[in-house]
C-alpha cells in the first residue's frame, strides 16, 4: 500500500485539528488525568482513523492554501474543545459553590490537574466528573460530536464564525452558571436550611457557640446530601456534554 501526497496532506490537516481539540477538551486537555504523550497518541489515533474517511475534493493544492487550512484547523480544534469544556465546567463551579456554603473553602488544597488551589468538594466533583465521563456514554457523545465536525466543517472550508458567535459565548456563560446552580441546588438548599436552624438555635440558646457547632454540622449535611445527589449526576453529565456539542454547532453554524 502506497501513501500518496494527498493522503499525507489529509492526515496532517486532520492531525492538526485533533491535536488542537485534545489540548482544550474536558479532562483530556488537563494536566492531571492525561499526559502530553497520551494526548498526542489520542490525536494520532483519531487522525489515522479519520484520514481514509475524509473527502479530498476541498484539500488545498498550493502551499499558501495549505498554511491557511492549517490555521483554520487549529482554530476549529480549539473552539470545539473549548465549547465543551465551558459547559461541563459547571461541575467544578458547583463544587466551589458547595465549598463556599459548607465552609470547606477555608481549607484549600493544591490541585495538580489545574495547578490552582481548590477546595475539598471542588476537587471531589472534578474527580467524580472524570470517572462519570468514562463510565457513562458521555465520552462517546464527546468523541462522536468531534468526529462529526469533519462532516460539518470539511478540511478545505474557512472559519465559519459570524457576528452571532459573541452572543453565543455570552449565552454559554449563562448556561454555565445555571447548570452549576442546578447541580449544587440540593446541597445548597440543605445547607441553607441548616443555617436557618442554627440561627433559630442561637436565638433560643445564646450560650451555645453556633460557629463551633455549625462547621462540623454543615460538613455532615453537605456529605449526606451530596451522597443522595450522586445518583442523578450521570444523566445530567450526558445532558451537559450534549449541550457542549450543540454549543459548538451554534458557534460555528
Residue pairs with C-beta under 8 A, 6 or more apart in sequence:
6 56
6 59
7 51
9 59
9 66
10 51
10 54
10 56
10 59
10 155
11 47
11 48
11 51
12 70
13 59
13 66
13 69
13 70
13 73
13 155
14 46
14 47
14 50
14 51
14 54
14 73
14 150
14 155
15 43
15 44
15 47
16 70
16 73
16 74
16 77
17 73
17 74
17 76
17 77
17 80
17 149
17 150
18 42
18 43
18 44
18 46
18 47
18 50
18 77
18 146
19 39
19 40
19 43
19 77
20 73
20 74
20 75
20 76
20 77
20 78
20 81
21 43
21 77
21 78
21 80
21 81
21 146
22 28
22 29
22 39
22 40
22 42
22 43
22 77
22 81
23 29
23 39
23 77
23 78
23 81
24 77
24 78
24 80
24 81
24 82
24 85
25 80
25 81
25 84
25 85
25 142
25 146
26 81
26 84
26 85
26 88
26 89
26 129
26 133
26 142
26 244
27 33
27 34
27 129
27 130
27 133
28 34
28 39
28 42
28 81
29 39
29 81
29 85
30 113
30 114
31 112
31 113
31 114
31 115
32 111
32 112
32 113
32 114
33 113
33 130
34 42
46 146
46 147
50 147
50 150
53 150
54 150
54 154
54 155
55 154
57 156
58 154
58 155
58 156
58 157
59 69
59 155
59 156
60 66
60 68
60 69
60 156
65 156
69 155
69 156
72 157
72 158
72 159
73 155
75 159
76 149
76 153
76 159
76 252
79 248
79 251
79 252
80 145
80 146
80 149
80 248
83 172
83 244
83 247
83 248
83 251
84 142
84 145
84 241
84 244
84 245
84 247
84 248
85 244
86 172
86 173
86 176
86 244
86 247
87 172
87 175
87 176
87 179
87 240
87 241
87 243
87 244
87 247
88 129
88 237
88 240
88 241
88 244
89 176
90 175
90 176
90 177
90 179
90 180
90 182
90 183
90 240
91 125
91 126
91 128
91 129
91 180
91 183
91 237
91 240
92 122
92 125
92 126
92 129
93 176
93 177
93 179
93 180
94 125
94 179
94 180
94 181
94 183
94 184
95 119
95 121
95 122
95 123
95 124
95 125
95 126
95 184
96 105
96 118
96 119
96 121
96 122
97 180
97 181
97 184
97 188
98 104
98 121
98 122
98 125
98 184
98 187
98 188
98 191
98 222
98 226
99 105
99 119
99 120
99 121
99 122
101 184
101 187
101 188
101 191
101 192
101 218
101 222
102 121
102 187
102 191
102 218
102 219
102 221
102 222
103 214
103 215
103 218
103 219
104 119
104 120
104 121
104 219
104 222
105 119
107 119
107 120
108 117
108 118
108 119
109 117
109 118
109 119
109 120
109 123
110 116
110 117
110 118
111 117
111 118
111 122
111 123
111 126
113 126
118 126
121 222
121 226
128 230
128 233
129 237
132 138
132 233
132 234
132 237
133 139
133 142
133 237
133 241
135 234
136 234
136 237
136 238
137 238
138 234
138 237
138 238
138 240
138 241
141 238
141 241
141 242
141 245
142 241
142 244
142 245
145 241
145 244
145 245
145 248
149 248
149 252
152 249
152 252
153 160
153 252
160 252
160 253
161 251
161 252
164 250
165 251
168 247
168 250
168 251
169 251
171 250
172 247
175 243
175 247
179 240
179 243
181 188
182 236
183 229
183 233
183 236
186 225
186 226
186 228
186 229
187 222
187 225
187 226
187 229
190 221
190 222
190 224
190 225
191 218
191 221
191 222
191 225
194 214
194 217
194 218
194 221
195 214
195 218
198 210
198 213
198 214
198 217
199 210
201 208
201 210
202 208
202 210
